């Protein structure tokens, strides 16, 4: 998404056909329509409620802790300049570079 657009606008395209047990997201993705869409597809939303919600939704705090590990892993991937800058010319070479970087992280 462009910098001035909220990431929540791109979510419908991203979750179309998604099959998972849980979806972990931060507070920015706390929307009733998203929770309903995930529930319709059998996906448990693990999204903490925004502080200004009148009736805060519940979420599994223990499962949400896994989000931190995922964020750290993406941070490690972005230590590779080619991934952070997306300097690969094709999607296939970008995916290969991510696979290579992930392999190197795993064997450290």
N, C-alpha and C positions, 0 to 999 in steps of 0.2 A: 504494500500500500504506500502511496505517497506520504510524506512526512506529516502533512496537515490532516490526513484522514485517519479516523479511528480504526484500529485493527479489527474491531467487532464487525465492521461492514463486510469483510472478506470471509467471515466464518461460514456462511451458508454454502459457499462453493467448496470450502475445505472439508466440511463434515458430510457432504453429499456422498452417500455410499460407504461411509466410515463404519467399520466394525471393530469394536473394542469393548473391554469390560468397564473401563473408567476413562474419563477425560479430566486431566489435571490442568487447571488454568488459574491465573491470578485474578484479583478483584476486578480488574478492568473488564473481564468477560462475564460478570455477574448480570445476567439478563434473563427475565422470565421466559422469553421466547426461546432462548438457547437451552435452558433447562428442560423445557417442554419438548423441544425437538430431540434432544439427547435421550430423554425418557422414552419417547416414541420409538427410537431405534434400539432400546434396550441398553443404553450406555449410562452408567452412573456418573453424574457430574460431581467433581470434587473441586468446587469453586467457593472460596470464602465469600461471604456477603459483603457488599459495600457498607461502610459505616453509616451512611445516610438512609439505609433501607428501613422502612417502617416495620415490616415483618421479616426479619432476617431468616434466610434459608439455612438449613443445617448442612454440614459437610463433615466428612470423615477426616479429622485432624491427623490421624496416624498415616493415612494414605497420602495426604497433602505433603507430608514431610519428604516423600519421594521426589517431589517437584524440585526441591533444592539440589538433589543429586543430579537430576537431568540438566538443570541450569549449569551446574559445575562442569558437566561433561561437554556441553556446548561451548563453554568458556575455554576448555582445553583444546577443543577442535579449532576454535578461532585463534589460538596461538600460532597456527600455521597461516602465514600471510596470504597465501593463495586462496584459502577458504574464506578468510575474513574479507578480502577484497573482491572475491568472486571473479578471479582473473581468468578462469578457464573459458574457452570459447563455446563449448557445447555442454549440454546437460549430461551427456554420457561421461565426458572427461571430468566434470565437476563431481559426479557421483563416484567415479573411480578414485579421485583425490580424497574425498571424504572417507571412502573405504580404507584407503592406505593410511590416512591419519588415524582413523579409529583403531586399526590394527597396531600401529605403533604405540598408541596410548595403552592398549590392552597388554602389550608385552613389556611395558616399563615396570 
